[in-house]
């Protein structure tokens, strides 16, 4: 695990990877991945390295997480094609058939929101991904705070895609793209 933090007075650190049993307890505490088999599927995707995990710790406790993966405009993962609408949106945003990193999921516990942690995470994540040689980030966001952060950070925005949310409601997710220019 690699750790990253900021400032002397901030106790939040971003850590790449986590013991899955500890991560499972955190997910159970916040009520995510409750359906039968969901945790096992997530664990399998993390073990296989299809998904990558970043946890945020404050005073040693997990307070948030992000999941990302490598992908492309044609396939969500190898052998699993994207639907036509998604492919068209991604090709338009990226300028054709391309590989990229998809920020799959960002979740911050309720009591830790509105403290600037989301903004700090995006700063960290963009640098982290750029340092690993990737050129683009795609993020499907519907939460108003995530949408606002992406807009403030200069992500290019496409029209939305209809999705089924965690509460089984239909929602429109904005598709955001950030080109990672080398510095």
C-alpha positions, 0 to 999 in steps of 0.5 A, spaced: 500 500 500 502 506 498 500 512 502 499 519 500 497 525 504 496 533 504 498 538 509 501 538 516 494 539 519 490 534 515 489 527 518 486 524 511 491 519 507 489 516 501 492 509 501 492 504 494 489 498 496 486 495 503 485 488 506 479 486 504 476 484 510 477 491 513 474 493 507 468 489 507 467 491 515 467 498 512 462 497 507 457 493 511 458 499 516 456 504 511 451 499 508 454 498 501 454 492 497 448 489 501 445 484 496 447 477 496 453 475 492 455 483 491 461 483 496 464 476 493 464 479 486 467 486 488 472 482 492 473 477 485 474 484 481 479 487 486 483 480 487 483 479 479 486 487 479 480 488 474 478 493 479 483 498 483 481 500 490 483 507 494 481 508 501 481 514 505 483 514 512 482 519 518 486 517 524 487 510 521 479 509 520 476 508 513 472 514 511 471 513 504 473 509 498 474 510 490 474 504 485 477 505 478 479 501 472 483 501 466 478 500 460 476 503 453 471 506 448 469 499 446 469 494 452 467 496 459 472 490 460 475 485 456 470 481 452 464 485 455 462 490 450 459 497 452 452 499 449 451 503 443 450 509 447 455 509 451 460 507 446 458 513 442 458 518 448 465 516 449 468 516 442 465 523 442 469 525 448 475 522 447 476 523 439 475 516 437 477 509 439 481 510 446 484 507 452 482 510 459 482 510 466 474 510 469 473 512 476 468 507 477 466 509 484 467 514 489 464 514 496 465 518 502 461 517 509 456 522 510 459 525 516 465 526 512 462 530 507 463 538 505 470 538 508 474 539 502 476 531 502 472 530 495 476 536 492 483 533 495 481 526 492 480 529 485 487 532 486 490 526 488 487 521 483 489 526 477 496 526 479 496 519 481 493 517 474 498 521 470 504 519 474 502 512 472 502 514 464 495 514 463 492 520 458 485 520 460 480 519 466 472 518 465 467 519 471 460 517 470 457 522 476 450 524 478 451 526 485 451 534 485 457 534 489 461 530 484 458 534 478 460 540 481 467 538 483 468 535 476 466 542 473 470 546 477 476 542 475 475 543 468 472 536 466 469 536 459 462 534 460 457 530 455 450 529 456 447 524 461 446 516 461 440 513 464 442 509 470 439 505 475 442 508 482 443 505 489 436 506 491 433 503 484 431 509 482 432 511 475 437 517 474 441 521 469 449 520 470 453 526 467 459 523 463 466 527 465 472 527 461 479 529 463 485 529 459 491 529 463 496 533 460 504 532 461 507 537 465 
